[in-house]
Amino acid sequence: MKYRIWAALLTVYLTWGLTYLAIRFAVQTIPPFTMAATRFIIPGIFLFTWRRMRGDPAPRSKEWRAAAIVGALLLVGGNGLVSWAEQYVPSGITALLYGSAPIWMVLIDFLLPSGKPPSVKTIFAVLLGFLGIILLISPGRYGAEAEGVEWIGIAALILAAIFWAGGSVYNRDASLPKSALLGTGMEMLAGGAMLLGLGFVTGEWSQFDPRGVSMESLLGLFYLVIFGSIIGFSAYIWLLRNAPTPLVSTYAYVNPLIAIIMGAWLADETLSL
């Protein structure tokens, strides 16, 4: 089990480090909520159909309810807000701000009725990691660019981290199917449907012209569907059921490093000492 956990962690480390850049490319010509809905509905259909054909029992109503809650917290509140915010915030900074998720996960885990106080080692490790993120952001990094909507994007990212942390903790003990892949497919279908509705309510559908979608956006969306969702998200959901919460949350400290490097390499984002 130990080796499976570390293999899943490595998968999340590598695949999700690039998702922030992929999201940035995707939302250049695809509306954010519609893009996020597509990202999850396609793999959701695939995973759900595959597992049902392999003999997994039909989900019960309480399992669909739990999947809808996880989908709302993780995919709508978490990923949906990130997709929206990346219209205004560089992918590297997005990954850094999202790095506050481990703190929220540990805090929410502690505040639950059955929660236990985190160990001194856990508190030290989480705070040390977050201090590293603050150092990477660096005071005044935005400079003259920090006007109006950019800060709205930053606030959305912090809120997204809180939603993601809450959904991650809830998922651990939720009444979901025994098959992690079937449960993942259900969460993607539920969350994707909500994102699709959100795109409609915010007027994205009336403004979206499929003919204007660029090749960069299509490649970004392809990466998100295959690597970000089917591979990365499935590994993450499995980890939530089989590994300690603080250990799972370490992805948020590895992803920013990959995101910053790739953002500088492929998107001409600033990379200073």
C-alpha positions in Angstrom: 0.0 0.0 0.0 2.9 2.4 0.8 4.2 2.2 -2.7 0.8 2.7 -4.3 0.3 5.8 -2.2 3.6 7.3 -3.3 2.9 6.3 -6.9 -0.4 8.1 -6.7 1.2 11.2 -5.0 3.8 11.4 -7.8 1.1 11.2 -10.4 -0.7 14.1 -8.7 2.5 16.1 -8.3 3.4 15.8 -12.0 0.1 16.0 -13.7 -1.4 18.8 -11.7 1.7 21.0 -11.8 0.9 21.6 -15.5 -2.9 22.0 -15.1 -2.6 25.7 -14.1 -0.8 26.5 -17.4 -3.2 24.3 -19.3 -6.2 26.2 -17.8 -4.6 29.5 -18.7 -4.3 28.4 -22.4 -7.8 26.9 -22.4 -9.6 30.0 -21.0 -8.0 32.3 -23.6 -10.7 31.4 -26.1 -13.1 29.2 -24.1 -15.3 30.6 -21.4 -14.0 29.4 -18.0 -17.1 27.7 -16.6 -18.0 26.1 -19.9 -14.4 24.9 -20.3 -14.4 23.4 -16.8 -17.7 21.7 -17.4 -16.3 20.1 -20.6 -13.2 19.1 -18.7 -15.2 17.0 -16.2 -18.2 15.8 -18.1 -16.2 14.0 -20.8 -14.1 12.0 -18.4 -17.1 11.6 -16.1 -19.0 9.8 -18.8 -16.0 7.7 -19.6 -15.3 6.6 -16.1 -18.9 6.0 -15.1 -19.7 4.0 -18.2 -16.5 2.0 -18.0 -17.0 1.0 -14.3 -20.7 0.1 -14.8 -19.8 -2.1 -17.8 -17.1 -3.8 -15.6 -19.8 -4.8 -13.1 -19.9 -2.0 -10.5 -23.4 -1.9 -8.9 -25.7 1.0 -9.8 -25.2 3.9 -7.4 -27.8 4.5 -4.7 -29.5 7.9 -4.2 -27.4 8.7 -1.1 -24.3 8.0 -3.1 -25.4 10.4 -5.8 -26.2 13.0 -3.2 -22.7 12.6 -1.7 -21.1 12.8 -5.2 -23.1 16.0 -5.9 -21.8 17.6 -2.7 -18.2 16.7 -3.5 -18.7 17.9 -7.1 -20.0 21.2 -5.9 -17.1 21.8 -3.4 -14.2 20.4 -5.4 -15.1 21.0 -9.0 -17.4 24.0 -8.9 -16.1 25.9 -5.9 -12.5 24.7 -6.4 -11.7 24.2 -10.1 -14.5 26.4 -11.4 -13.2 29.5 -9.5 -9.6 28.7 -10.5 -10.6 28.6 -14.1 -12.4 31.9 -13.8 -9.5 33.5 -11.9 -6.9 32.5 -14.4 -8.4 35.1 -16.8 -6.7 37.6 -14.6 -4.0 36.0 -12.6 -0.8 34.3 -14.1 -0.7 30.5 -13.8 2.3 30.4 -11.5 0.7 32.8 -9.0 -2.5 30.8 -9.2 -0.7 27.7 -8.1 1.0 29.6 -5.3 -2.2 31.1 -3.9 -3.9 27.8 -4.2 -1.1 26.4 -2.0 -3.0 27.7 1.1 -5.2 24.6 0.7 -3.2 22.4 3.1 -3.7 24.9 5.9 -7.5 24.9 5.3 -7.5 21.1 5.1 -5.8 20.7 8.4 -8.0 23.3 10.1 -11.2 21.9 8.7 -10.1 18.4 9.7 -9.5 19.6 13.2 -12.8 21.5 13.6 -14.9 18.5 12.6 -16.8 16.8 15.6 -14.6 13.7 15.2 -11.5 15.7 14.4 -8.2 15.4 16.3 -5.7 18.2 17.0 -2.8 18.1 14.4 0.6 17.1 15.7 3.3 19.8 16.3 5.2 18.3 13.4 2.2 18.6 11.1 1.6 22.2 12.1 5.3 23.1 11.6 5.4 21.4 8.2 2.2 23.0 6.9 3.3 26.5 8.0 6.8 26.1 6.7 5.4 25.1 3.3 3.1 28.1 3.3 5.9 30.4 4.3 7.8 29.1 1.3 4.8 30.0 -0.9 4.8 33.5 0.5 8.5 33.8 -0.3 7.9 32.7 -3.9 5.0 35.2 -4.3 7.3 37.9 -2.8 5.9 41.3 -1.6 5.2 43.7 -4.4 5.4 41.1 -7.2 2.3 42.5 -8.9 3.5 46.1 -8.7 1.5 48.4 -10.9 -0.4 45.5 -12.3 -2.2 45.0 -9.0 -5.3 47.0 -10.0 -9.0 46.2 -9.7 -9.9 42.8 -11.2 -6.6 41.2 -10.6 -7.3 41.3 -6.8 -10.8 39.9 -7.4 -9.0 37.0 -9.1 -6.7 36.6 -6.0 -9.8 36.6 -3.7 -11.5 34.0 -5.8 -8.4 31.8 -5.6 -8.3 31.9 -1.8 -12.0 31.1 -1.7 -11.4 28.2 -4.2 -8.7 26.8 -1.9 -11.2 26.8 1.0 -13.8 25.0 -1.1 -11.2 22.5 -2.3 -10.1 21.8 1.3 -13.7 21.3 2.5 -14.5 19.0 -0.4 -11.3 17.0 0.2 -12.1 16.4 3.9 -15.8 15.6 3.2 -14.9 13.1 0.4 -12.8 11.0 2.8 -15.8 9.7 4.8 -18.6 10.4 2.3 -21.2 7.7 1.4 -19.7 7.0 -2.0 -19.4 3.7 -3.9 -16.7 1.3 -2.9 -15.2 1.7 -6.4 -13.1 4.9 -6.3 -13.3 5.2 -10.1 -17.1 4.9 -10.2 -17.3 7.5 -7.4 -14.9 9.8 -9.3 -17.0 9.5 -12.4 -20.2 10.4 -10.5 -18.5 13.5 -8.9 -17.3 14.6 -12.3 -20.8 14.2 -13.9 -22.5 16.1 -11.0 -19.9 18.9 -10.8 -19.7 19.2 -14.6 -23.5 19.6 -14.8 -23.4 22.3 -12.2 -20.6 24.1 -14.0 -22.5 23.9 -17.3 -25.5 25.5 -15.5 -23.3 28.2 -14.1 -21.9 28.9 -17.5 -25.5 29.4 -18.8 -26.5 31.6 -15.9 -23.5 33.9 -16.3 -24.2 34.3 -20.0 -21.2 32.4 -21.3 -23.2 30.4 -23.8 -24.5 33.5 -25.6 -21.0 35.0 -25.9 -19.2 31.8 -26.9 -18.3 31.2 -30.5 -16.8 27.7 -31.1 -15.2 28.9 -34.3 -13.0 31.2 -32.4 -11.4 28.5 -30.2 -7.6 28.5 -30.8 -5.4 25.4 -31.1 -3.7 26.4 -27.8 -7.0 26.3 -26.0 -7.9 22.9 -27.5 -4.5 21.5 -26.5 -4.9 22.9 -23.0 -8.4 21.4 -22.7 -7.1 18.0 -24.0 -4.4 18.0 -21.3 -7.0 18.8 -18.7 -9.4 16.0 -19.7 -6.8 13.3 -20.0 -4.1 14.1 -17.5 -5.7 16.6 -15.2 -9.0 14.8 -14.8 -8.9 11.1 -15.8 -5.4 10.4 -14.4 -4.7 13.2 -11.9 -8.1 13.6 -10.3 -8.7 9.9 -10.1 -5.4 9.4 -8.3 -6.3 12.3 -5.9 -9.7 10.8 -5.0 -8.1 7.5 -4.3 -5.5 9.1 -2.1 -8.2 10.8 0.0 -9.5 7.4 0.9 -6.2 5.7 1.5 -3.7 8.3 2.8 -3.5 10.8 5.7 -4.9 14.2 4.9 -1.7 16.2 5.6 0.3 13.9 3.3 -2.3 14.2 0.5 -2.2 18.0 0.8 1.5 18.1 0.0 0.7 18.2 -3.7 -0.1 21.9 -3.1 3.5 22.6 -2.3 5.0 20.7 -5.2 2.6 21.9 -7.9 3.6 25.6 -7.7 7.2 24.9 -8.4 6.3 23.0 -11.6 3.7 25.6 -12.5 6.1 28.5 -12.2 8.8 26.8 -14.2 6.4 25.8 -17.0 4.7 29.2 -17.0 8.1 30.9 -17.5 9.1 28.4 -20.2 5.9 28.1 -22.2 3.9 31.3 -21.4 6.7 33.9 -20.9 5.6 34.5 -17.3 8.1 36.3 -15.0 10.6 34.1 -13.2 12.9 36.1 -10.9 15.4 34.9 -8.3 
